[in-house]
Amino acid sequence: MSKEINTPQNNSEEIDLGQLFKLIGNMFQRFFSFIGSILNKLFLAFVWFVFFVKKHSIILLISGVLGFAYGFFKEKTSDPVFKSSILIKQNYNAGETLYNSINYYNGLLYQNDYMALAEELSIDSSDVASIVDFEIEALITENDRLVQFDRYSKKLDSALVSTIDYNDYVENVKEHIYEMQQIVINSKTNGNFNKVFNAIVKRLNSITYFKREQEKDIRQLENRKLAIERALSESDTLKIVYKKVLENNLEQKNGSQTSITIEGSDDKSLTKEFDLYKSDIELRRELVSIEREKEDKQFIIETISNTPSKGFIDYSIEISGKSINLKVFYAISIILIVLIILLMLRFIKFIERYKS
């Protein structure tokens, strides 16, 4: 009967493993202690900030009231800015040109070059002298973005689609590709908006490149229409021929009663006339589709909302795509300024006390 003898090597291995597990346990303990201390300090800082705000709540409330009052005074004393907008639809990929044109018009306004802007739009300079700026944005919902992403994905290779993320697509896609766009005009006077809007649309519809593309598309549609009409005419001729053949066959069968049945489930029973009839229906549907396409191609861009002659007074401020009322904006701004000043004074007192 043999006895197992513990060698020094086995003992050293057990000691090494024990030290390793102990080291790992200490490391996790320090890590969780570190996370806990950070969360604890953040909670204490939050509690301190709440009591700090509570302590100076009267000062902050007075600041908000003063800011609101200043915003109200600003609205009553400053010159009003009137805003008006139209909704347009792109029938061609003219979005990039549209955005570049709006940026160019704004550049002329910033330089106070109203004569150049009037010449560019082919209108009188008095119609643009009071304009503050132009704005343009795409009108699209999140559902529309998903539809666009789905169409874009179907055009890609299956191996490449798996590497495309929806959020990356939304961040990288340009706003001008969307069909529906809104043009906004901000002006110091309430009038002549319709003249400027019509001039912008007319200017874009007269661009030579898009006019050539329009002519090509309409010519192609006309050729398709002629080909279909020719095919329908030949189909009518064949119908007459088939009818004569059928009448001759009926005359040859003296005294016999002939019936013609058409059953959709049996291909052998289908007559040639029925095949032509189905073909004619498809061709006529295509003719209707062509007429609709021709109507859509009549304009490069078109206005799909009423062109307003007057606008409305807008006292809001645009911040990160959100419109904020002027009174609310000044109230929040002054509260934040006063709060920062109070925090700085508290920090200075803390530094002086720490130094002493």
N, C-alpha and C positions, 0 to 999 in steps of 0.2 A: 504494500500500500504506500503509494508515493504521496508526498506532501508538496504543495505548491509553495515555492520560495519567492518572496517579494524581493526583487532585485532593486538596487539603487536607481536603475534607469526607469523602472515603472513608477517609483515614487516621485521622481522628478517630473514625469509626464503628467501625473495627477496634480501635482503642485502647479505646473504651468497652466493646465486647463482651468484650475480653480482661480488662479490669478487673472486669467483672461476673462472668465465670466464675471468676476468681481469688477474688473476694469470696465467692461461693457455696461454693467449695471450702474456704476458710478457715472458713466458718461450720459446715459439716459436720464439719470436723476438730476444731473446738472442742467441738462438741456430743458427738461420740463420745469425745473426751478427757475431757469432764465426766462422761459415763456411766461410762467406765472407771475414773475416779478414785473415783466413788461405790461401784462394785462392789468395788474394791480396798480401800477403807476398811471396807466392810461385812465383807469376808473377814478383814481384820486384826482387826476388833472381835470376830468370831466366834472366831478363834484365841486372842485375848487372854482371852475369856470361858472358853474350854475350859481354858486353863492356870490361870486364876483358880480355877475349880471344882476342878481337880485339886490345886491347892495347898491348898485348904481342904476337901478331900474327907473327911478324918477328922472335922472339926467338923460338916459337913453330915450325915455318917452317924450321928454321935452324936445330932444333932438329930432325925433321922428315927426312931431307936430310942426316944428320949424321947417323941416325939409318939405313936408306936404304943403305948407303955406307958401314956401318959395316956389314950388312947382306950380301951384295955383296962380301965383303972381306972374310967373313966367308965361303961362298960357294966355293970361289976359293982356299982357303988355307986348309980347313978341309978335312979330308978323306971322299970320297963320300960313301953314303949308297945306295945300290941297293935293289930294291923292286920287288918282283914277287909274283903272287897269282894264285890259282886254285879254281875252283868251284866244290863242291862235292854235291852229293845227298844221303840222308839217306834212305835206304830201310827198316831199323829197327830203333827202338828207341835208337840209339847209341849216341845221342847228348850229354848227360851228360858225358859219358865216353870220348867222343871226346874233350870236353872242359877241363875236368880234365887232360887229357893227354897233351894238349897244355900248361896248367898251370905248369904241372910237367916238361915239356921240358924247359920252361922259367926259372923255378927254378934252373935247372941244369946249364943253361947258366949264370945266375947271380952268381953262385958259380964257374964259369969257369971250371966246371967238364965236359969237352968235351969227355973224355973217356967213362964216364957213359952214356952220351947221344948217342954216337956212338954205344955202346953195346945195348942200348934200341931200337934203330932203325935198328940194324944189318947192319951198313954201316961203312966205314972207318972214323976214327977221323978227317982226313984232310978235309972231306966233310962238317963237322959241325964246324970246328975251327973258321971260319970267320963269323958265324951267329951272328947277334946282338940280335934278338928276334923273336918270333912267335906271330902272331895275328890271331884272328878268330872272325867272325861276321856273323850274320844271314842276308841273302839277302831276304828281304820281303818288299812289298809295303803296303800302307795303305789299299788298296783293299783286299790284301791277309789277313791282320789282321782281317778285317771285315768278310771275309769268315770263318776264323778260329773261330771267336767269334760266328758266327751263328751255326757252327757245335757243338761247345761247349754248346751253349744254348739249342739245340735240345736234348742233352743227359740228361738235368736236368729236375726235376719236374716242372710243370707249376707254382706252388706256389713259387718255389725257383728262377725261372727265373726273376720274377719281382724285386727281390732284388739285381740282378747282374747288375752293371753298366759297360759300355764298357770301360771307362777310367780306372776304377779299375782293369778290366781284363787285359788291356794292361800293367799297372804298375806292376802287380803281376805275369804275365806269364813269364816264363823263355825263353831266346833266343834260348836255345839248342833244344827246341821242334820243331822248324821249319825245314822243309825238306831240304831246300837249305842253304848251309853254304859256306863261303869263307875263305880259309886259306891263310895267307900272311906271307912271310918270308922276313925279312930285313937282309941284309948281307953286309959285307965290301968288298967282292969280287963278281964279276959278273960271276958266273958259278956254276955248280953242283946243281942247283935248282931242276931239274927234279929228281935227285937221292933222295933228301931229301923228296920231295913230294910223290914219289912212296913208299918210306919207311914208311911214316906216314900212307898212305892208306893201305899198306900191313899189317902193325902192327895191325890196327884196324880190318881188315878182318880176322885176325887169332885169335881173342879173343875167348876163349873156350865157354863162355856162349852164345854168338851170333852164333857161329858155331852149337851148339846144337839146338838152336831155328830155325836156317836155315834148319837143317836136319829134324826137326819135320814138318816144313811147307812144305818142298818139298815132304816128305813122305805122308802127308795128301793130297796134290795135286795129287800125283800119285795114291793114293787109289780112289780119286774121278774120276780120268780119267779112271781107270779100271772098276769102277762101271758103268760109262756112256757107255763105249765101250761094256760091257756085256749087258746093256739095249738095245743098238743099234743092237747087234747081235740077241737078242730075238725078237726085232721088225722086223728084216728082215725075221725071221722064220715065224712070224705071217702073214707077208705080203704074203708069199708063200702059206700059208694055206688059207687065204682069197681069193687069186687068183684062187686056185683050186676049192674052193666052188663056186665062181662066174662062172667059166667055166662049172662046172657040172650043175648049174642052167640054163645056156644058152643052153646046149645040150638037156636038158629035154623039152625045149620049141621049138618043131619042127615047122619050118615054120613061127614062129612068130618073129617079129622085136622088139628087146628090146633096150631101150635107158636108159642110166644112167645120170641123171642130178645132179649137185652139186651146190646148192644155199646156199651162206653164210648166208642169212637172214632167212632160215628155218632149224631149227635144225633137224627136222625129215628126211630131205632129205640128210643129211650128211652121207657118208659111213664110215665104220670103217677104210678103207684104208686111207681116207683123215685125220681122226683123228691121225692115226699113222704117216702120212706124216708131219703134224704140230708138233707132238711130236718130231720127228726126227730132224726137223729144230732147235728146241729149244735146244735139247741135243748137236747138233753139234756146235751151238753157244757157249754153255757152254764149250765145248772142246777147242774152240779157246781162250776163256777167261782164261781157266786153263793154256794153253801154255804160254799166256802172263804173268800170275802170276808167273809161274816157271822161266821165263826169268828175271823178276824183283827181284826174290829171289836169283839170282845167286851170288850177292855180298851184303855184309852188308852195305858198303858205296861204291860208285863208282864215279870216276871223270867224269864230263860231259863237261869239257873244256880241251883244249890242255895243256899238262904238259910242261911248258916252261923250257928251259935249261938256259936262260939268263933273266935278269931283266932290270929295268930302274933306273936311278939315281933319287932319291927322296929327294928334299930339303925342303919339307913342314913339318910343325909341327902340330900335332893333338891336338886340343883344343875343348873339349866338343863335340867330334864327328865330328868336322869340320876341314878340312885341310887348313892351312894358309901358304902361301909362306914365306920362311925364311926372305927375305928382307922386306916384308910387316910387318911381325911379329916384327922385331927389330925396324922398323920405328914407329909403333904404340906404342910399349913398351916405347921407349925413350921419345916420345911426352907425354905420360901419366906420366912418372916419372918427367919430367920437369914441367908439369902442376901442379902436386901435390906439388913440391918444391915451386913454385911461390905462390900457395894458402897458404902454411904454412907460408911463409915469410909475406904475406899480413895479415894473422891472427895474427902473432906475433906483427906487427906494430899496429894492432887494439887493442891488449891487452895492449901494452905499452901506447897508447894514452888514453885508458879507465882508466888505472891506474893513469896517471898524472891528 
